């Protein structure tokens, strides 16, 4: 029973992540942390504990996201892509939307960043 409750809490959290990601305008990016800061901690999780791992929770949700979620618009807090399989494809998708990368491979968050409200 507890496992089922955790699964439901995770699904509700993930749904909130996907709702926010679908709002990211084309040609903009957001960070895992910015998304997490716009979402309340999952039920039963202490806010202090959530604050320490919230960006990872968003990352876990993004790893399972449905096809209609613009996953490529979510990057790390330093303006970089997470170096995992597919990051070249992510960069190409962002460039196709007009996002430009610095010589060091970063996105200027002041120019292209979008923070959920």
N, C-alpha and C positions, 0 to 999 in steps of 0.2 A: 504494500500500500504506500509506504513512504517513497519507494522508487517511482511509483506512478505520479505522486504529488510533485516530486522533483522534476520529472519529465514535463509535467504541465507548466510548472514555473519557468522552466527553460524555454518551452515553446512560446509562452507569453512574452518573455524577454526577447527572444529572437524576432517575433512578429513586430515588436516595437522598433528594433534595429532596422528591419527591412522597410518599415514605413518611413523612417527618417532617411534611409539611403535612397529611396525612390524620389525624395524631394531635392536631392542634390542637383543643381542645374548643370546642364551640359557645359563643358568647358571649365568646370570647377572641381575642386577636391575637398574632402574633409578628412579628419583624422579619426582613428579608432577612439582616442580619448575624448574628442569633441562630441562624438555620438554618445559615448558612455556618460558623459556629464549631463546630457539632456534626458537621460533615462533614470528613473528611480531604481534603487536596488531591488533585486528580485525579492518577493515575499519570503520572509524568514531569514534573510541575510542581513547581518549587521551593517549599517551604513559605513562604518570605519573599515570593515573588512572589504566591502565592495569597492570603496575608494582606492584601495591598494591594488586591486586586480581588475578593475572595470574595463580597461582597454582590452585586456585578454579575453574577457567575456564577449566583447564585440567581435574580436578576431575569431573566436570559436563559432560565433553565429555566422560570420561571413564565410567561413569554410564550408558551411552547409546551405548557403543561400540559394533561393530559387533562381531560375534563369532570368526572370524579369527584374532582378535587382542589379543596379549598376555597380557591381562590386569593384570595378576598376577605378572608381572615383574615391575609394577609401585608401589612405596612405598612412604612413607612420608620422609621429609627432615632429620629426625632424624634416619633414617634407620629402622623405624618400620612400621608395618602394620596398616592401618586404622581399628580401631575396629568397624567393621560393620558386619552384617550378611555375612558369607562367608569367613571371615578372616582365619579360620582354614583350609579351602580348599585352600586358597591362599598360606598359609604356607606349606602345603603338596606338592603343585605343585612346589614351589620353592625348597624345599628339594629334591624332585625327580630329579630336574635339577642340584643338587649338591651345592646349596646355603645353607650355614650353618648359624644358628642363635646363638647369644650369650646367656648366661644364663638369661639375662634380656629381651630376645626376639627381639633383634635388629640384623640387617644385617650390617656387616662391609662394608661401602660404598667405602673405599679405596681398599678393596679386590674384591668386587663384583660389584661395581658401574660402570655404563656406561653412559657417557655424549654424547648427540647428538651433531653433529657438525653443 
